[in-house]
């Protein structure tokens, strides 16, 4: 166990071995409860036929999320990212953004930043919860957001991501595609 903790890839291999021996219903229930990025890694370590069978037993929304994450190399930003984040339109007021945040955040375990997107989902900015709390309710999000957002592309290697996070002292980093859509 200690060796597995030191090597996250080993944790996935051990989990895949354990899940591999469980009945399909039980295995799919366990994977559904995992963080999506970890569940996708685990499914990728299973034979394709078994992974498909488990995905077919899951709630459609959960299965779609896992399938999306499984498209990416596990050592890339796409393979490491979570789909659990909060994004708001830039033209909202702080009060409206706070309400949106209350609705969206119920489904998210960890929330460090709120991302700002345009109508097509392009990343426009970011702000912290502190920024939101300190702003006047009538202020517009575009007035409080930071426009110069550090981001990584979906195919960025995990070493480069770690360097970026450490260099800028970030708690999280947004992942975008080639057209700057927030993923």
Secondary structure in CASP SS format (residue, H / E / C, confidence):
PFRMAT SS
TARGET T0000
AUTHOR 0000-0000-0000
METHOD secondary structure of the structure
MODEL  1
X C 1.00
X H 1.00
X H 1.00
X H 1.00
X H 1.00
X H 1.00
X C 1.00
X H 1.00
X H 1.00
X H 1.00
X H 1.00
X H 1.00
X H 1.00
X H 1.00
X H 1.00
X H 1.00
X H 1.00
X H 1.00
X H 1.00
X H 1.00
X C 1.00
X C 1.00
X C 1.00
X H 1.00
X H 1.00
X H 1.00
X H 1.00
X H 1.00
X H 1.00
X H 1.00
X H 1.00
X H 1.00
X H 1.00
X C 1.00
X C 1.00
X H 1.00
X H 1.00
X H 1.00
X H 1.00
X H 1.00
X H 1.00
X H 1.00
X H 1.00
X H 1.00
X H 1.00
X C 1.00
X C 1.00
X H 1.00
X H 1.00
X H 1.00
X H 1.00
X H 1.00
X H 1.00
X H 1.00
X H 1.00
X H 1.00
X H 1.00
X C 1.00
X C 1.00
X H 1.00
X H 1.00
X H 1.00
X H 1.00
X H 1.00
X H 1.00
X H 1.00
X H 1.00
X H 1.00
X H 1.00
X H 1.00
X C 1.00
X C 1.00
X C 1.00
X C 1.00
X C 1.00
X E 1.00
X H 1.00
X H 1.00
X H 1.00
X H 1.00
X C 1.00
X C 1.00
X C 1.00
X C 1.00
X C 1.00
X E 1.00
X E 1.00
X E 1.00
X E 1.00
X C 1.00
X C 1.00
X C 1.00
X E 1.00
X H 1.00
X H 1.00
X H 1.00
X H 1.00
X H 1.00
X H 1.00
X H 1.00
X H 1.00
X H 1.00
X H 1.00
X H 1.00
X H 1.00
X C 1.00
X C 1.00
X C 1.00
X C 1.00
X C 1.00
X C 1.00
X C 1.00
X E 1.00
X E 1.00
X E 1.00
X E 1.00
X E 1.00
X C 1.00
X C 1.00
X C 1.00
X C 1.00
X E 1.00
X E 1.00
X E 1.00
X E 1.00
X E 1.00
X E 1.00
X E 1.00
X H 1.00
X H 1.00
X H 1.00
X H 1.00
X H 1.00
X H 1.00
X C 1.00
X C 1.00
X C 1.00
X C 1.00
X C 1.00
X E 1.00
X H 1.00
X H 1.00
X H 1.00
X H 1.00
X C 1.00
X E 1.00
X C 1.00
X C 1.00
X C 1.00
X C 1.00
X E 1.00
X E 1.00
X E 1.00
X C 1.00
X C 1.00
X C 1.00
X E 1.00
X H 1.00
X H 1.00
X H 1.00
X H 1.00
X H 1.00
X H 1.00
X H 1.00
X H 1.00
X H 1.00
X H 1.00
X H 1.00
X C 1.00
X C 1.00
X C 1.00
X C 1.00
X C 1.00
X E 1.00
X E 1.00
X E 1.00
X C 1.00
X C 1.00
X C 1.00
X C 1.00
X E 1.00
X E 1.00
X C 1.00
END
